[in-house]
């Protein structure tokens, strides 16, 4: 059977696009999960990327081998029928709430530049942009990530490289909190992103023709993320004395650059929100398609119209309330995924 590396590359870009949300692109996730621990963060990053790699190939393997169409079917193989019914609703509400957060994040980005009146405009622009991509179903999702993710990665790496060239001697290898172990944060970070990954990769089985495509997608995505996180973390550590002054740590790296760079970074943040929003709504739509006998584009349209008014609660309030709520549940699902190879033959 022929191996389609281009198709595998598109899957890997989808994995990265699902992971690189606004929190990642802004540097806030990188600092809170890794940079906070100083020089110990590098081993923590590698551990987290290893867990990410394992989770990705296991989810793709289940979707390919079992022919799953949505995350609910994957949950049955991971948790058994009874537990899957409970976590089916957990994941469903996670995807709904995260989609609302991403829509609100788009509004917050526009408000940053144009004032409070632009919040609603930013929200509806996100809704329209997501809907257009989902009109093309899985292929639209994969092509959009294949187009946008390399742009995101290149711009972020350019920012980090330019910063390091202009600040070659400022790095000091010190630990911010040396008494705290860094490895729990690596596990938490992998779990933090696992539900969105589950929702997207559970629909990808039909796009895979050969087992090696799974390994290629996993290695490519984990490697790209690892390189990006390592470079980003190294840059942030140079400015650790200023990080507390910035809600978005990325702006600490571009404080000496021209306004054009600031505008580009703002665009990067919006695109990062966009790629994550597409993935989450995509997973939500494929689950709803089991319940509602409508075309998926119509389900996407109705879902977005129903979720958008909730974004008026505000981006910060939604993040502060919802993200900690899912922390423990994400760890449970990550554990089930990593243990799946040892329990694959159980009945469901």
Backbone torsions as a table, in degrees:
resi	resn	phi	psi	omega
1	UNK	NA	135.2	-175.0
2	UNK	-73.7	140.8	178.0
3	UNK	-93.9	127.6	-179.6
4	UNK	-103.7	91.8	-176.8
5	UNK	-68.8	-32.1	178.8
6	UNK	-64.2	-41.4	177.1
7	UNK	-64.4	-39.1	178.1
8	UNK	-65.5	-37.6	177.8
9	UNK	-64.4	-38.8	178.2
10	UNK	-64.8	-36.4	176.8
11	UNK	-65.5	-41.2	179.9
12	UNK	-64.8	-38.3	176.9
13	UNK	-66.5	-32.4	177.0
14	UNK	-68.0	-39.1	176.5
15	UNK	-61.1	-46.5	-179.6
16	UNK	-64.9	-44.2	-179.3
17	UNK	-62.6	-34.7	176.9
18	UNK	-67.4	-33.5	-175.7
19	UNK	-82.7	-39.5	-175.7
20	UNK	-81.1	82.4	172.8
21	UNK	-89.8	-167.7	-179.3
22	UNK	-63.6	-35.3	-179.9
23	UNK	-62.1	-41.6	178.2
24	UNK	-68.5	-53.9	-175.3
25	UNK	-61.2	-34.6	-179.6
26	UNK	-73.1	-16.6	-177.7
27	UNK	91.1	-9.0	-177.3
28	UNK	-64.9	-44.3	177.8
29	UNK	-62.8	-44.4	-177.7
30	UNK	-59.9	-43.6	-178.4
31	UNK	-69.5	-46.4	-175.5
32	UNK	-67.4	-38.2	-176.1
33	UNK	-88.9	-27.9	-173.1
34	UNK	-127.4	-61.2	-174.0
35	UNK	-55.5	-30.9	178.6
36	UNK	-53.4	-27.0	-174.6
37	UNK	-97.0	8.3	175.6
38	UNK	66.9	-138.3	-174.3
39	UNK	-67.3	-21.2	177.5
40	UNK	-69.8	-11.8	-175.7
41	UNK	-67.1	-26.0	-174.8
42	UNK	-66.8	-43.8	176.6
43	UNK	-67.1	-34.0	177.7
44	UNK	-64.0	-39.6	177.9
45	UNK	-62.4	-45.6	-179.4
46	UNK	-63.4	-40.1	177.3
47	UNK	-63.3	-44.0	-179.8
48	UNK	-63.0	-41.1	179.3
49	UNK	-68.7	-32.4	175.3
50	UNK	-64.3	-45.0	177.6
51	UNK	-62.8	-39.1	178.2
52	UNK	-62.7	-43.5	178.5
53	UNK	-61.5	-48.1	-178.8
54	UNK	-62.5	-44.6	-179.9
55	UNK	-62.7	-40.3	-178.5
56	UNK	-64.0	-48.0	-176.9
57	UNK	-70.7	-31.3	177.6
58	UNK	-67.7	-45.0	178.9
59	UNK	-64.1	-41.8	177.9
60	UNK	-65.5	-38.0	178.5
61	UNK	-62.6	-45.0	179.4
62	UNK	-63.0	-46.5	-178.1
63	UNK	-63.0	-39.3	179.9
64	UNK	-72.7	-49.6	-175.5
65	UNK	-70.0	-39.2	-176.4
66	UNK	-93.3	-9.3	179.7
67	UNK	64.8	39.9	-177.1
68	UNK	-72.6	152.0	-179.7
69	UNK	-113.4	-13.8	178.5
70	UNK	-158.0	172.9	-174.5
71	UNK	-66.3	-26.5	-179.5
72	UNK	-61.6	-40.0	179.5
73	UNK	-66.9	-39.2	177.8
74	UNK	-65.4	-40.2	179.8
75	UNK	-60.1	-33.8	179.4
76	UNK	-64.9	-36.1	178.2
77	UNK	-75.2	-31.2	-178.4
78	UNK	-79.3	-41.4	-167.8
79	UNK	-117.9	-11.4	-172.4
80	UNK	88.0	164.8	-172.0
81	UNK	-63.0	-45.0	-173.6
82	UNK	-66.1	-52.0	-179.4
83	UNK	-66.6	-32.4	-178.9
84	UNK	-62.9	-35.6	179.9
85	UNK	-62.7	-39.3	179.2
86	UNK	-68.5	-49.7	-175.8
87	UNK	-74.4	-18.1	172.9
88	UNK	-57.6	-45.6	179.2
89	UNK	-72.1	-35.0	177.5
90	UNK	-60.1	-49.1	-179.7
91	UNK	-65.6	-39.7	179.5
92	UNK	-57.9	-49.0	-179.6
93	UNK	-70.3	-30.2	175.4
94	UNK	-62.8	-46.4	-178.5
95	UNK	-65.8	-39.5	177.1
96	UNK	-61.8	-49.1	-176.7
97	UNK	-67.6	-37.7	179.1
98	UNK	-67.8	-37.5	176.1
99	UNK	-61.6	-41.2	177.5
100	UNK	-62.4	-42.5	178.9
101	UNK	-61.1	-41.9	-179.4
102	UNK	-67.0	-39.5	176.8
103	UNK	-63.1	-44.3	177.7
104	UNK	-64.5	-35.0	177.8
105	UNK	-63.4	-37.3	176.1
106	UNK	-64.7	-42.1	177.4
107	UNK	-62.2	-40.7	179.8
108	UNK	-65.4	-35.7	178.2
109	UNK	-64.4	-43.4	179.3
110	UNK	-68.4	-36.5	179.9
111	UNK	-64.7	-30.1	179.4
112	UNK	-60.2	-32.6	-174.9
113	UNK	-101.1	-33.7	-171.1
114	UNK	-119.0	4.0	178.5
115	UNK	91.8	178.6	-174.3
116	UNK	-60.2	-32.2	-177.2
117	UNK	-65.2	-20.8	-176.2
118	UNK	-86.4	-6.2	-177.7
119	UNK	-59.0	-49.1	-178.6
120	UNK	-64.5	-38.3	177.8
121	UNK	-61.0	-44.4	179.0
122	UNK	-62.6	-39.2	179.4
123	UNK	-63.5	-47.7	-177.0
124	UNK	-72.3	-28.8	174.6
125	UNK	-64.2	-41.1	177.3
126	UNK	-62.6	-45.5	-179.6
127	UNK	-58.9	-47.6	-179.3
128	UNK	-64.1	-41.8	-178.2
129	UNK	-65.9	-40.8	178.1
130	UNK	-65.8	-44.4	-177.5
131	UNK	-61.7	-41.5	-179.3
132	UNK	-59.4	-43.3	179.3
133	UNK	-66.8	-41.5	-176.8
134	UNK	-71.3	-13.7	172.3
135	UNK	-59.9	-26.7	-177.9
136	UNK	-99.6	12.2	171.5
137	UNK	60.2	-142.4	-175.6
138	UNK	-62.0	-40.0	-178.2
139	UNK	-63.0	-37.5	177.5
140	UNK	-64.1	-42.8	177.6
141	UNK	-59.5	-47.9	-175.7
142	UNK	-69.0	-41.5	-179.2
143	UNK	-67.6	-38.9	-179.7
144	UNK	-65.2	-41.7	177.4
145	UNK	-67.3	-37.1	178.3
146	UNK	-63.8	-32.4	179.2
147	UNK	-79.3	-45.7	-170.4
148	UNK	-86.1	-36.5	-174.5
149	UNK	-61.1	-46.2	176.7
150	UNK	-58.6	-36.0	177.9
151	UNK	-64.1	-44.9	177.8
152	UNK	-59.2	-48.3	-177.3
153	UNK	-64.1	-43.3	-177.9
154	UNK	-63.5	-44.6	-178.5
155	UNK	-66.2	-43.4	179.3
156	UNK	-63.7	-40.9	178.3
157	UNK	-66.9	-39.3	177.4
158	UNK	-60.4	-42.4	178.4
159	UNK	-61.4	-46.0	-178.2
160	UNK	-66.5	-41.7	-180.0
161	UNK	-65.1	-45.5	-179.9
162	UNK	-63.5	-39.7	178.0
163	UNK	-63.1	-44.9	-178.1
164	UNK	-68.5	-30.3	176.4
165	UNK	-69.1	-32.7	-179.6
166	UNK	-89.5	-9.8	178.7
167	UNK	-132.6	61.4	-173.2
168	UNK	-74.6	-20.4	-170.9
169	UNK	-115.7	8.2	-173.5
170	UNK	-88.9	-11.7	-175.8
171	UNK	-77.6	132.0	173.5
172	UNK	-125.2	129.8	-176.3
173	UNK	-79.5	81.5	178.6
174	UNK	-125.3	153.5	179.3
175	UNK	-97.1	133.9	-178.3
176	UNK	-72.5	-41.6	176.8
177	UNK	-138.2	83.7	-171.3
178	UNK	-66.8	-21.0	-177.7
179	UNK	-81.1	-10.5	-178.3
180	UNK	-98.2	129.9	175.6
181	UNK	-70.1	145.7	-175.8
182	UNK	-92.8	-21.7	-173.1
183	UNK	-63.0	-34.2	177.1
184	UNK	-60.9	-32.9	179.6
185	UNK	-67.3	-31.9	177.5
186	UNK	-64.2	-42.2	178.9
187	UNK	-66.9	-42.4	-179.6
188	UNK	-62.2	-40.2	-179.7
189	UNK	-64.7	-43.9	178.4
190	UNK	-61.0	-41.7	179.3
191	UNK	-68.1	-33.0	-176.7
192	UNK	-56.2	-34.6	-175.4
193	UNK	-103.4	3.4	-166.6
194	UNK	-72.2	-34.2	-176.1
195	UNK	-68.2	-42.6	177.0
196	UNK	-61.3	-40.2	178.8
197	UNK	-64.7	-42.8	177.4
198	UNK	-58.7	-45.5	-176.7
199	UNK	-62.5	-37.3	-177.2
200	UNK	-83.0	-49.7	-174.1
201	UNK	-68.6	-22.8	177.6
202	UNK	-66.1	-16.6	-179.5
203	UNK	-100.7	0.5	-170.3
204	UNK	-93.7	-4.8	-175.1
205	UNK	-56.6	-37.7	-178.1
206	UNK	-69.1	-14.2	-178.8
207	UNK	-91.4	-3.2	-175.3
208	UNK	-106.1	131.4	-179.5
209	UNK	-108.5	-21.6	-174.6
210	UNK	-145.5	146.8	-178.9
211	UNK	-57.3	-35.9	-178.0
212	UNK	-65.8	-24.0	176.9
213	UNK	-64.3	-33.8	177.3
214	UNK	-63.7	-46.9	-179.0
215	UNK	-65.6	-40.0	178.8
216	UNK	-62.8	-45.3	-179.5
217	UNK	-62.8	-42.0	-179.9
218	UNK	-65.6	-46.0	-179.1
219	UNK	-66.1	-43.9	-177.8
220	UNK	-63.6	-47.3	-177.7
221	UNK	-67.0	-44.8	-179.5
222	UNK	-65.6	-38.8	-179.7
223	UNK	-66.5	-45.4	179.3
224	UNK	-62.0	-43.6	179.1
225	UNK	-64.8	-41.1	-179.4
226	UNK	-62.6	-45.8	179.6
227	UNK	-61.5	-44.9	-178.8
228	UNK	-63.6	-45.7	-178.3
229	UNK	-65.7	-41.0	-179.5
230	UNK	-63.4	-45.7	179.7
231	UNK	-65.7	-44.0	-179.2
232	UNK	-62.8	-45.3	-179.1
233	UNK	-63.9	-42.1	178.3
234	UNK	-59.7	-42.1	-179.6
235	UNK	-67.6	-43.3	-178.9
236	UNK	-64.9	-34.4	179.7
237	UNK	-64.6	-27.7	177.2
238	UNK	-68.3	-25.7	-176.8
239	UNK	-112.6	25.1	-174.1
240	UNK	-59.8	-27.0	-179.4
241	UNK	-74.0	-12.6	-179.4
242	UNK	-112.0	-9.6	-173.5
243	UNK	-57.0	-38.8	-177.4
244	UNK	-63.8	-17.8	-179.0
245	UNK	-84.7	-7.7	-175.3
246	UNK	-121.7	127.3	172.3
247	UNK	-67.7	-34.4	175.7
248	UNK	-111.9	100.3	-175.9
249	UNK	-56.3	-27.0	180.0
250	UNK	-56.6	-33.8	-179.1
251	UNK	-68.4	-18.5	175.1
252	UNK	-68.9	-25.7	-179.0
253	UNK	-84.7	-18.1	-175.1
254	UNK	-117.4	16.6	-176.7
255	UNK	-62.1	-24.9	-179.1
256	UNK	-98.9	1.5	-177.9
257	UNK	-90.3	170.9	-176.2
258	UNK	-73.1	161.9	177.2
259	UNK	-58.2	-25.9	178.1
260	UNK	-62.6	-40.2	177.5
261	UNK	-64.5	-40.2	178.6
262	UNK	-61.3	-41.1	177.9
263	UNK	-64.4	-40.6	178.6
264	UNK	-63.6	-41.2	-179.5
265	UNK	-66.8	-37.7	176.2
266	UNK	-61.2	-39.9	177.0
267	UNK	-64.9	-38.7	178.2
268	UNK	-62.3	-43.2	179.5
269	UNK	-61.7	-41.2	179.5
270	UNK	-66.5	-42.1	179.0
271	UNK	-64.2	-35.5	177.6
272	UNK	-64.8	-41.0	174.8
273	UNK	-62.3	-41.2	-176.7
274	UNK	-62.2	-48.8	-177.8
275	UNK	-63.3	-37.7	178.0
276	UNK	-69.3	-40.2	178.9
277	UNK	-61.5	-42.9	178.9
278	UNK	-59.0	-46.2	-177.3
279	UNK	-63.4	-45.1	-177.1
280	UNK	-68.1	-42.9	178.8
281	UNK	-68.4	-35.7	175.6
282	UNK	-58.1	-49.0	178.6
283	UNK	-62.7	-38.8	179.0
284	UNK	-64.6	-44.5	-178.4
285	UNK	-63.8	-42.3	-179.6
286	UNK	-65.6	-30.9	175.4
287	UNK	-72.9	-43.8	-179.8
288	UNK	-64.2	-27.0	-179.9
289	UNK	-63.2	-21.8	175.3
290	UNK	-74.0	-25.6	-176.2
291	UNK	-99.0	-31.9	-173.2
292	UNK	-118.5	120.0	-176.8
293	UNK	-80.7	53.5	178.8
294	UNK	-113.6	161.9	170.7
295	UNK	-60.7	146.8	-175.7
296	UNK	-64.0	-31.8	178.6
297	UNK	-64.8	-34.9	179.3
298	UNK	-72.0	-38.0	176.0
299	UNK	-62.1	-42.0	178.6
300	UNK	-61.3	-44.3	-179.3
301	UNK	-61.4	-48.9	-178.4
302	UNK	-66.0	-39.8	179.9
303	UNK	-61.5	-46.4	-179.3
304	UNK	-64.6	-39.0	179.5
305	UNK	-66.5	-34.3	179.4
306	UNK	-76.3	-34.3	-175.7
307	UNK	-81.7	-30.4	-172.9
308	UNK	-57.8	-43.3	179.6
309	UNK	-58.3	-28.3	180.0
310	UNK	-68.5	-20.9	-179.0
311	UNK	-66.7	-16.3	-179.0
312	UNK	-68.5	-12.6	175.9
313	UNK	-60.3	-32.7	178.7
314	UNK	113.0	145.9	-175.1
315	UNK	-67.0	-50.4	-175.8
316	UNK	-63.5	-44.3	-178.5
317	UNK	-63.0	-40.3	179.5
318	UNK	-64.8	-45.2	-179.3
319	UNK	-63.1	-45.5	-177.2
320	UNK	-63.6	-33.2	-177.8
321	UNK	-86.3	-43.6	-169.2
322	UNK	-84.1	-41.8	-172.2
323	UNK	-61.9	-46.0	177.7
324	UNK	-63.3	-29.4	-177.9
325	UNK	-62.0	-35.1	-176.7
326	UNK	-91.7	-3.8	-174.1
327	UNK	-56.3	-53.8	-177.7
328	UNK	-66.6	-40.0	-179.8
329	UNK	-62.9	-39.1	177.9
330	UNK	-62.9	-39.8	178.4
331	UNK	-61.7	-38.6	179.5
332	UNK	-64.8	-44.0	-180.0
333	UNK	-67.2	-40.3	177.0
334	UNK	-59.8	-43.5	178.6
335	UNK	-60.8	-42.9	179.7
336	UNK	-63.4	-38.2	178.8
337	UNK	-65.3	-47.4	-177.3
338	UNK	-67.4	-27.0	179.4
339	UNK	-86.7	-10.0	-174.5
340	UNK	-56.1	-43.4	179.8
341	UNK	-56.1	-25.5	-179.6
342	UNK	-89.7	-11.4	-177.6
343	UNK	-125.1	16.1	-171.0
344	UNK	-61.3	-30.8	-173.7
345	UNK	-87.9	2.4	179.3
346	UNK	-70.9	157.6	-179.4
347	UNK	-80.5	150.0	178.7
348	UNK	-126.6	NA	NA
